[in-house]
Amino acid sequence: MLLKNLFSRFGTVEDHPEVLKIYCCDFTHIPRIFSRFIKKPLIVVQPRSAEDVAEIMRVCERYEIPIVPRGAGTSAYGGTIPLESCVVIDFKRMCNFEIRNGEVIAESGAVWIEMERELNRKGEALRVYPTSANVSTVGGWIAQGGYGIGSLRYGSIAENLKWLEVVDFEGIKMVKGEEMRYYVGTFGCLGIITRACIETRKNEVINCRAVHCDFEEALSMLEGGYHASFKNSRYLSLEGFGAKDFLLICSEKGDDDETGRLIWGRRLIPLRIASRGKRIFSEVVLPYKNAGKFYEYAERISEGLEVLFAKDCAIFIPVFGNGYINMLKALKIVKIAEKLGGRVYARGMLFSSNYERDIADYKKRIDPKNLLNPGKMGWNVFSISIGLLGKLIWTA
């Protein structure tokens, strides 16, 4: 009751035990042996403004209470899973946005699909958005450093931001340019995103074609595209489609076909094959110069493979069956990607030790008590276990 009274003036408060259980998880599959390392939040606060967030953080700093920011919880990287007893800041009530000429200014809890629909009514559209746009939020996808629909032409979300409003223990501040790298893809460990200015495009018709081809042929067909993805035959079989590899290529100009329109229409149903049983996915980012070599390896050991093409890289999503052997295969995929100059798509709590030195140093300066999403930057029990397994796999 004391905590509830302490935070209720900064927004809506949730403290029912059954509600708190919901905030212990996202889409990450946690093996039972590790479940004891997940902590239940002390309380959940849903602020109404950046000023509320700043006050919550001041109270948490004073009493040394950890803070975990949360959007829709659609990530599969453990970025919002509490590793310490904490206050969860849930942004569902900070969901407003304003459309201006060539940009949209959105609060952290704004949902991507709602912005896209309103933009479309005004003749505009988002440049990039996640495949989980139906539910995922602005702050969550930015904090993850997302790639998605439209990334072939426009790159990652980081390349489509004009500025961010961020709250840390020093207060509310605006950041732009190179300084945004401290907040994009760092899961709220250095500051909490409360607003973003996102560039938009004219809402032109997207024409889509499905082309049967192999991966090397697909790489030669990307020029001028707005969005493109490649799925091999095994992945398509899991989805219930035909048994040939194909490239979906979308652009404002060019031809259109029925299969292409069908696949484009299903773009906001991500990882549909996961619903047919528990499966394990890896997501890694590769430079184009090594994409072909990596594809050969990933295609050989996975049960199915999807590749999303971005402006300067390819995002590979191999799928595996359930169980520990397949978990090791998924981890080996990550190690192979790193050897070829790639990286894991989003670090979350599973690959939390892989940040650059300057970002880790900034964390120590801005958050010396390690209260901002603790365990998501530096070592934790999950990243230590994955690190040890990675060494075992690589030397085996």
Phi, psi and omega in degrees: 000324179300315179296319180299316178293325183293323187255348187297334179286352181254010180145188178285139184241136175240129178219010178292134183307322180289326176291318181299329178300324181299326184276006177271358187214160165229216181275002180291133175274115181256116175303145185304326182297336182260355187297334181290347179272354177273133183252149176276137177300152173287322183195156175243129179242134178246092184289165181250350185200167175298327179296321175298316180299317180298321179291319177302316182292326177296318179295316181295322178294318181299317183260007178054051178257124178299155183233133174236116176280149183215135172261245180268351180072029182269359180286155176247029185241003178075019183294335181249007181280124182289126175258355173220156173300132194205174165262123174269127174262109181261125189266017185297335180270351174257076190234017182278156175210156182229128181265128176238183181291106177080011180201161173228132177256117190234141171287163188299329183270003178297140182267134187301316184292328178292322176294317181298317180296317180291321176299317180301323179295338181256012178080014179242173178204157173292144174288311179227151176200158184282158175291346175263027186301336180299333183228334188288156188251162181301307183297321181295315183289324176294316180297337177274341182075047195288149163249155180187215179297129179091357184290341177299317180271320192252357178079202181280172177300329180302327182278000183236021178253137174268321176197165175233145166260126187230143175245128171228193185287354174267350179123201182267133179215156176259134178232148178210172178062220185297333182294339180293341181297340178286346186239337178276117179085011181247013169055033176074017181280342184245351182164158186254122180288126178246334175212158177215144172256115190244131179287145180240179178224167173293143184277079178269153181296134178261120176264137188231136177233144172252118186244122175285121182195170174268177188295317180297321177295321179300319181299333182273358187246014188270342188301132177083359182280155173268319181212144177206144174215152181237135177231132178278171188298324182292322176297315180296324177296321177296329179277350180091016177261190179294176188250041175235147174295144173208157176253130168264119181237126185235140179203168178285340180237166177105188185278166179225147173216166188296316181294319178300316179296323179297312181294319178300320180294341180258013186294338181261022172242074187289147174050045182304327184292343179293335183287348181268012180144160182292128177224160180248135179239143165251153173223118181226152181249128182236141170293151184300329183296336179246008184295319181296316180296317180293322181302319181301317181289312183296322180294328184287322188257351182266164176275345179185158187212128172242143178232126174258130183262131176246180186299320184228015181199170176238137180254115183264135178233082175282146180243142181231165173287183181274167175106165187291327178298317179289330174297321178293323177296317180298322178291322179296325175304316180297317181295321177297317179301316180297321179296331181264019176086012179261189181205164173292145186298311180220136189282313181055218178266348185278328181234043190289347183269359190265025180276154178294155185300319184293327178290318177297321178294322178296322177302315182296326182282314186278338184221064186297336179271000180053055179262341183274107179045059184300142180093354181259358173218120190103192185273145168219178185297329181286312181291327176296314180298316180294321178298317179293318177296323179298318178294320179297315180298317187289330181268349182289000000 
